[in-house]
């Protein structure tokens, strides 16, 4: 009988879901024999795919569509990855879509349907023994069975078993590196799944306790895990969501809950229960919020008041958190002066003034907003903040004080001249119809800065400066869609490799003779990066070079050029393989 998967899974579906690039990479994985342990049962396909590490893939049908999961970074982000493609292609290689017949590939004819039929014919006792034996070898299966049994305990739900399962899943043992982080997080995720199941079954009070137990254990483990992809952070977020749902259903003592949430929010290093006064407001009610506020105000009384130029290294830890707590409580009152009173405790940076100005503007108190923005600019004449200047410039424009607005934006531009501030300068100058004059002024300033950088580079023992070429001008002219001006700047003063390639791409159609040497000049630097991605990029460059040479009537020259590249980079075996596989005719 054809499975539900067989009815809708084919190559075109895989290509549509993955996109051309991922589908191509998946084909390579499939052709390279990197799919392992492929199995299908009841319309669900599972496999292990060897990539940077071993990943687990699962494909199944959900509401008439293919659903999927993969433990790779792309799959964990919810995308249909190359590993899913490889698994799907491997399965299609063994059966005709929609028919379920085996191809004559020499593969075993026995399927998971046969396994299901075999198990269905066994006695219950034999199945129990078989499962118990496997559970003693498989830690995750054993934990899953223990938790299922814990729900059927004669004395009621055995929460101790769940705590033990959480601890075993999170127990760090030793540092978990990037390669091991996915399996580690997956094991914790299964433990969290079991807690969430309890929530669905109405064990709300127990879930509150277990979620807090898991959060504490996960926080302790965070420092010993390479969480570059944010998997552990995601687990903390999920546990907090479960905790909040359980609290909404169980309605625990609001005062006790307020104490726990406040102490946790203050001590945590991982933003657990961040903004709890707002998130749990309905659960805490008036009584809980009153306790929460009292605890916060007691802690707030010890926070140091800071003015311009003052510093307090402690403010980045618990002081930052208590400040956020007080701001949250102040916002709940709906009184902008309460919010400002909290923010006025720390005026040590221009951004502090900006936050106050923004609060007043949101409350439609524009005069006070202007006053605080001006105070912030005056308080830090040597350390301007572009965000504060932008805010104040907007207020000046609103009052038709355009010259003052442009003066502020010019300060920002001269502090960090480049494409981003150039665009910002244009947006303000356009509002008053003065862009041509400001554009000339900005370009002149940029050329002066580049000239200074070149002089400094000549004096430097290293002979280098980040501004010693015309990259910034090239970027600006490309943004203005003036490719000819950008090309002239690059020819006159040079630019970065990526900009040369961007220029060549824009000029290859009309000026192939000028684009060709640009691509050729990038081949050796690209190959000297000595990695597979660089080799693939180099092949792409060679294809462009071949196309341009052919268009210029120099097709015969490409063969000689290609041989020179081969000879110069012969030791790069992976590159040689790519050249051999490429079709140059």
C-alpha positions in Angstrom: 0.0 0.0 0.0 1.4 3.4 -0.9 2.2 5.6 2.1 0.9 9.2 2.4 4.5 10.4 1.9 4.8 8.5 -1.4 1.7 10.3 -2.8 3.2 13.8 -2.6 7.0 13.5 -2.3 9.0 13.8 -5.6 12.0 15.6 -6.9 10.1 18.7 -8.0 8.6 19.0 -4.4 12.1 18.7 -2.9 13.4 21.4 -5.3 10.5 23.7 -4.6 10.9 23.4 -0.8 14.7 23.7 -0.7 15.4 26.2 -3.5 17.9 25.6 -6.3 21.1 26.0 -4.2 20.1 23.7 -1.3 18.6 21.2 -3.7 21.9 21.0 -5.6 23.9 20.5 -2.4 21.4 17.9 -1.3 22.0 16.0 -4.6 25.7 16.1 -3.9 25.2 14.6 -0.4 22.9 11.9 -1.8 25.3 11.1 -4.7 28.2 11.0 -2.2 26.4 8.3 -0.1 26.1 10.5 3.0 22.6 9.3 3.9 22.5 6.6 6.6 19.9 4.5 8.5 17.1 5.5 6.1 13.7 4.2 7.3 10.0 4.9 6.6 7.0 3.8 8.6 3.4 5.0 8.3 4.3 7.9 6.1 7.2 9.1 8.4 10.7 9.0 7.0 13.8 9.2 9.2 17.5 9.2 8.3 21.0 10.2 9.5 22.9 12.4 7.1 26.6 13.0 7.3 27.6 16.6 6.9 29.9 18.8 9.0 28.6 16.4 11.7 25.9 13.8 11.8 22.4 15.2 11.5 19.0 13.6 12.1 16.4 14.2 9.4 12.6 13.5 9.6 10.1 14.0 6.9 6.3 13.4 7.3 2.9 14.5 6.0 1.0 17.1 7.9 -2.4 18.3 6.6 -1.6 17.2 3.1 1.8 18.9 3.0 5.4 17.7 3.6 6.6 18.7 7.1 10.2 18.2 8.2 12.9 18.6 10.8 16.7 18.4 10.8 19.1 18.9 13.7 21.5 21.1 11.5 21.6 24.9 12.1 19.6 25.6 9.0 17.0 23.0 9.9 16.8 24.2 13.5 16.0 27.6 12.1 12.9 26.1 10.4 14.2 25.9 6.8 14.1 22.9 4.4 17.8 22.1 4.3 20.2 20.1 2.0 20.1 17.2 4.5 16.3 17.0 4.1 16.8 17.0 0.3 19.5 14.2 0.5 17.2 12.0 2.7 14.2 12.6 0.3 16.3 11.7 -2.7 17.7 8.6 -1.1 14.1 7.4 -0.3 13.0 8.2 -3.9 15.9 6.2 -5.1 14.4 3.1 -3.5 10.8 3.5 -4.5 8.8 5.0 -7.4 6.7 8.0 -6.0 3.1 7.0 -5.5 3.6 3.3 -6.2 5.8 2.1 -3.3 7.6 -0.4 -5.6 11.2 -1.2 -5.1 13.7 -0.4 -7.8 16.2 -3.1 -8.7 19.1 -1.6 -6.9 20.1 -4.6 -4.9 18.7 -3.1 -1.7 16.9 -5.2 0.9 13.2 -5.7 0.1 12.3 -5.8 3.8 10.7 -2.6 5.0 9.4 -1.1 8.2 6.0 -2.4 7.2 7.4 -5.9 7.5 8.8 -4.9 11.0 5.4 -3.7 12.0 3.8 -6.9 10.9 6.4 -8.9 12.7 5.9 -7.0 16.0 2.1 -7.4 15.6 2.5 -11.1 15.7 4.5 -11.2 18.9 3.1 -11.9 22.4 2.9 -8.9 24.8 5.4 -10.4 27.2 8.0 -10.8 24.4 7.4 -7.2 23.3 7.9 -6.0 26.9 11.2 -7.9 27.2 12.4 -6.6 23.9 11.6 -3.0 24.8 13.2 -3.3 28.3 16.4 -4.7 26.7 16.6 -1.8 24.3 15.8 0.7 27.1 18.8 -0.5 29.1 21.0 0.3 26.0 19.3 3.6 25.0 19.4 6.4 27.7 16.7 8.6 26.0 14.3 5.7 25.5 14.8 4.7 29.1 14.1 8.2 30.4 11.0 8.4 28.2 9.7 5.2 29.6 10.5 6.2 33.2 8.5 9.4 32.7 5.5 7.6 31.2 5.6 5.3 34.2 5.9 8.2 36.6 2.5 9.5 35.4 0.9 6.2 36.3 2.3 5.9 39.8 -0.2 4.6 42.4 0.6 7.6 44.6 0.0 10.1 41.8 2.4 12.0 39.6 6.0 11.3 40.6 7.6 14.7 40.2 10.9 13.4 41.6 11.3 11.3 38.5 10.8 14.3 36.3 13.3 16.3 38.3 15.8 13.5 37.9 15.1 13.3 34.1 15.7 17.1 33.8 18.9 16.9 35.8 20.2 13.9 33.7 19.5 15.7 30.5 21.1 19.0 31.6 24.0 17.4 33.5 27.0 19.0 31.7 29.7 16.5 32.6 32.3 18.4 30.6 32.3 21.4 28.3 29.9 21.0 25.3 31.6 22.3 22.1 29.8 23.6 19.0 29.7 20.2 17.4 28.1 18.6 20.4 25.7 21.4 21.2 22.9 20.1 19.0 22.6 16.7 20.4 22.9 18.1 23.9 20.1 20.7 23.3 18.0 18.0 21.6 18.2 15.8 24.8 17.1 18.8 27.0 14.4 19.5 24.5 13.0 16.0 25.0 12.9 16.6 28.7 11.1 19.9 28.2 8.6 18.1 25.9 7.7 15.8 28.8 7.1 18.8 31.1 4.9 20.5 28.4 2.9 17.2 28.1 2.1 17.5 31.9 0.8 21.0 31.3 -1.6 19.7 28.6 -2.7 17.0 31.0 -3.7 19.5 33.7 -0.7 19.1 36.1 -0.3 22.9 36.3 1.1 23.3 39.9 3.7 20.6 39.3 4.7 22.2 36.0 5.5 25.5 37.7 7.9 23.7 40.1 9.4 21.6 37.3 9.9 24.6 34.9 11.7 26.6 37.7 13.8 23.5 38.5 14.7 23.2 34.8 15.4 26.9 34.4 17.8 26.9 37.3 19.7 23.8 36.0 19.8 25.2 32.5 21.2 28.6 33.7 24.0 26.7 35.6 24.9 24.9 32.5 24.9 27.9 30.1 28.5 28.8 30.9 29.8 25.4 29.9 28.1 25.2 26.5 29.1 26.7 23.1 25.7 28.2 22.4 26.8 30.1 19.2 23.5 29.2 17.5 21.3 30.2 20.5 19.9 26.7 21.2 20.2 27.0 25.0 18.8 30.5 24.8 15.8 29.0 23.0 15.4 26.4 25.7 15.3 29.1 28.4 12.7 31.0 26.4 10.5 27.9 26.0 10.7 27.0 29.7 9.6 30.5 30.6 6.6 30.3 28.2 5.6 27.0 29.8 6.0 28.5 33.3 3.8 31.5 32.4 1.1 29.2 30.9 1.2 27.0 34.0 0.9 30.1 36.3 -2.1 31.4 34.4 -3.9 28.1 34.8 -2.8 27.2 38.4 -3.1 30.8 39.8 -0.4 30.3 42.5 -0.1 32.5 45.6 0.7 35.9 44.0 2.8 37.2 46.8 5.1 34.2 46.9 5.3 34.2 43.1 6.2 37.9 43.1 9.1 37.2 45.5 10.5 34.3 43.4 10.2 36.3 40.2 11.8 39.4 41.6 14.8 37.6 43.1 15.3 35.6 40.0 15.2 38.6 37.7 17.7 40.4 39.9 20.2 37.6 40.3 20.1 36.0 36.8 22.9 36.4 34.3 20.7 35.2 31.4 17.7 37.6 31.4 15.4 34.9 32.8 12.0 36.4 33.7 13.2 39.8 32.3 10.3 42.3 32.6 8.3 39.9 34.8 6.2 42.8 36.3 4.7 43.3 32.9 4.6 39.7 31.6 3.1 38.3 34.8 0.9 41.4 35.7 -2.4 39.5 35.3 -1.1 36.6 37.3 0.3 38.7 40.1 -2.7 41.0 40.4 -2.7 43.9 42.8 -1.3 41.9 45.8 1.5 40.4 43.9 2.5 43.6 42.1 2.5 45.4 45.5 5.0 42.9 46.9 7.1 43.1 43.7 7.1 46.9 43.8 8.1 47.0 47.5 11.1 44.7 46.9 12.1 46.8 43.8 11.9 50.1 45.6 14.0 48.8 48.5 16.7 47.7 46.1 16.4 50.9 44.0 17.1 53.1 47.1 20.8 51.9 47.0 21.4 52.7 43.4 23.9 55.5 42.8 22.8 58.7 41.0 25.1 59.4 38.0 25.6 62.7 36.1 27.6 63.5 32.9 31.1 62.1 33.2 30.3 59.9 36.2 30.9 56.2 36.0 29.9 53.2 38.0 31.1 49.8 36.9 28.4 48.1 38.9 25.6 49.6 36.8 26.0 47.0 34.1 25.0 44.1 36.3 22.3 44.0 38.9 21.9 47.8 38.7 21.0 47.5 35.1 18.3 45.0 35.9 16.8 46.9 38.8 16.7 50.0 36.6 14.8 48.0 34.0 12.4 46.7 36.7 11.7 50.3 37.9 11.1 51.5 34.4 8.7 48.6 33.8 6.8 49.5 37.0 6.8 53.2 36.0 5.4 52.5 32.6 2.6 50.6 34.2 1.4 53.8 35.9 1.0 55.6 32.6 2.8 58.7 34.1 5.7 59.9 31.9 7.1 61.8 34.9 7.4 58.5 36.8 9.4 57.1 33.8 11.6 60.1 33.6 12.3 60.0 37.4 13.8 56.6 36.9 15.8 57.5 33.9 17.2 60.7 35.6 19.1 58.5 38.0 21.7 57.8 35.3 22.7 60.7 33.1 26.2 59.5 32.4 25.8 59.2 28.6 24.2 61.1 25.8 21.9 58.2 25.2 20.4 58.7 28.7 19.2 62.2 27.6 17.8 60.7 24.4 15.7 58.2 26.2 14.2 61.0 28.3 13.6 63.1 25.2 11.9 60.1 23.5 9.7 59.5 26.5 8.5 63.1 26.5 8.0 63.0 22.7 5.9 59.9 23.0 3.8 61.7 25.6 3.4 64.6 23.1 5.3 66.9 25.4 7.5 68.3 22.5 9.0 71.3 24.4 10.3 69.0 27.1 11.6 66.6 24.5 13.5 69.4 22.8 14.8 70.7 26.1 16.3 67.3 27.2 17.7 66.6 23.7 19.5 70.0 23.8 20.7 69.4 27.3 22.2 66.1 26.2 24.1 67.6 23.2 25.5 70.4 25.4 26.5 68.0 28.2 28.7 65.9 25.8 30.3 68.4 23.3 33.3 66.1 22.7 31.3 62.8 22.7 28.2 63.4 20.5 25.8 60.6 19.9 24.5 60.4 16.4 21.1 59.1 17.6 20.7 62.1 19.9 21.8 64.4 17.1 19.3 62.8 14.7 16.5 63.2 17.3 17.3 66.9 17.9 17.6 67.5 14.2 14.1 66.2 13.6 12.8 68.5 16.3 14.6 71.4 14.7 13.1 70.6 11.3 9.7 70.4 12.9 10.2 73.9 14.1 11.6 75.1 10.7 15.0 75.6 12.3 16.6 73.9 9.4 20.1 75.4 9.6 20.5 74.1 13.1 19.3 70.7 12.0 21.8 70.5 9.2 24.7 71.6 11.4 24.0 68.6 13.7 23.8 66.1 10.9 27.1 67.6 9.4 28.8 66.9 12.8 27.7 63.3 12.5 29.0 63.0 8.9 32.4 64.5 9.6 32.8 62.3 12.6 32.3 59.1 10.5 32.3 60.1 6.8 31.0 57.3 4.6 28.0 56.0 2.6 25.7 55.6 5.6 26.1 59.1 6.9 26.2 60.4 3.3 22.7 59.0 2.8 21.5 60.4 6.1 22.9 63.8 5.1 21.0 63.7 1.8 17.7 62.7 3.5 17.9 65.9 5.6 19.2 68.2 2.9 16.5 67.0 0.5 13.8 68.2 2.9 14.9 71.8 2.4 16.0 71.5 -1.3 19.7 72.0 -0.6 21.2 68.7 -1.5 23.4 69.8 -4.5 25.3 72.2 -2.2 25.6 69.7 0.7 26.6 66.9 -1.8 29.5 68.9 -3.1 30.6 69.8 0.4 30.4 66.1 1.5 32.4 64.8 -1.5 35.0 67.5 -1.0 35.3 66.5 2.7 35.7 62.8 1.7 38.4 63.6 -0.8 40.3 65.6 1.8 40.0 62.7 4.3 41.3 60.3 1.7 44.2 62.6 0.9 45.2 62.8 4.6 45.0 59.0 4.9 47.3 58.5 1.9 49.8 60.9 3.4 49.7 59.0 6.7 50.1 55.7 4.9 53.2 56.9 3.2 54.7 58.0 6.6 53.6 54.7 8.3 56.2 52.0 8.7 53.5 49.6 7.4 52.5 51.7 4.5 48.8 51.0 5.1 45.6 52.9 6.1 42.0 51.8 6.0 41.2 55.1 4.0 44.1 54.9 1.6 42.0 54.0 -1.4 38.8 55.3 -2.9 36.4 52.6 -1.7 34.1 55.0 0.2 33.7 57.1 -2.9 33.1 54.1 -5.1 30.3 52.9 -2.7 28.7 56.3 -2.8 28.7 56.6 -6.6 27.4 53.0 -6.9 24.6 54.0 -4.5 23.8 57.0 -6.7 23.8 54.5 -9.7 26.6 56.5 -11.3 28.7 53.5 -12.5 31.0 55.5 -14.7 31.9 57.8 -11.8 32.5 54.8 -9.5 34.7 53.2 -12.2 36.8 56.4 -12.5 37.3 56.5 -8.8 38.4 52.9 -8.6 40.8 53.3 -11.5 42.2 56.5 -10.0 42.6 55.4 -6.4 41.8 51.7 -6.1 39.1 50.0 -4.0 38.4 46.7 -2.2 38.1 43.4 -4.0 34.4 43.1 -3.5 33.8 46.6 -5.0 36.0 45.7 -8.1 33.8 42.6 -8.6 30.6 44.7 -8.2 31.9 47.2 -10.7 32.9 44.5 -13.2 29.5 42.9 -12.9 27.9 46.2 -13.8 30.3 46.9 -16.7 30.8 43.5 -18.3 27.9 43.9 -20.7 28.9 47.3 -22.1 32.6 47.1 -21.5 33.7 43.4 -21.5 37.3 44.4 -22.2 37.4 46.3 -18.9 35.6 43.8 -16.8 37.8 40.8 -18.0 41.0 41.9 -16.3 39.1 42.6 -13.1 37.8 39.0 -12.9 41.3 37.7 -13.8 42.9 39.7 -11.1 40.6 38.1 -8.5 41.3 34.5 -9.3 44.6 34.1 -7.5 43.6 36.0 -4.3 40.4 33.9 -4.2 42.3 30.6 -4.5 44.9 31.6 -2.0 42.2 31.5 0.7 42.6 27.8 0.4 39.1 26.4 1.3 36.4 24.7 -0.6 34.1 27.7 -0.7 36.9 29.8 -2.2 37.6 27.1 -4.8 33.9 27.2 -5.9 34.0 31.0 -6.1 37.1 30.7 -8.3 35.3 28.3 -10.7 32.5 30.9 -10.9 35.1 33.5 -11.8 36.6 31.3 -14.5 33.1 30.8 -16.0 32.7 34.6 -16.2 36.2 34.9 -17.7 35.4 32.2 -20.3 32.1 34.0 -21.3 33.8 37.3 -21.7 36.7 35.9 -23.7 34.2 34.2 -26.0 32.2 37.4 -26.4 35.4 39.2 -27.3 36.3 36.7 -29.9 39.1 35.2 -27.8 37.6 31.9 -27.0 40.8 30.0 -28.0 42.7 32.0 -25.4 40.7 30.6 -22.5 42.1 27.1 -22.9 45.6 28.5 -22.5 44.5 30.7 -19.6 42.9 27.8 -17.8 46.0 25.7 -18.2 48.1 28.5 -16.6 45.7 28.6 -13.6 45.9 24.8 -13.3 49.7 24.9 -13.4 49.9 27.7 -10.8 47.5 25.9 -8.3 48.2 22.3 -9.0 48.7 21.4 -5.3 45.1 22.4 -4.5 43.6 19.0 -5.1 40.0 19.9 -4.3 40.2 22.8 -6.7 41.6 20.4 -9.4 38.7 18.1 -8.8 36.2 21.0 -9.3 38.0 22.0 -12.5 37.8 18.4 -13.8 34.0 18.2 -13.1 33.3 21.5 -14.7 32.2 21.6 -18.3 34.2 24.2 -20.2 33.0 23.4 -23.7 
